[in-house]
Amino acid sequence: MPKEKLSTPAWILEGKEKPKSKKNGKTFKIRECPKCRSDDVTVVIGQIGMWECKKCGWKGVDVVEKELTEDEFMKYLDEKGEEVA
């Protein structure tokens, strides 16, 4: 039995980025500094899209965004030393 030829996904043909896979259940988003990986980043008031790291002083627009499942987020908080109620 011959194998079927694979077809090119529509998102490639349209020149778009690969769609992100959805995680099941509740998800949490965190932002990290690309320089020191601290999550102590805040928006710079008065500058569109600008972020600042309170730990190392980095400023820029390329903040790292992560989407975590509930279990991953709880583990992240435990490792960080945050108290979870």
Buried (B, 14 or more C-beta within 10 A) or exposed (E): EEEEEEEEEEEEEEEEEEEEEEEEEEBBEBBBBEBEEBBEBEEBEEEEEBBBBEEEEBEBEEBBEBBBBEEBBBEBBEEEEEEEE
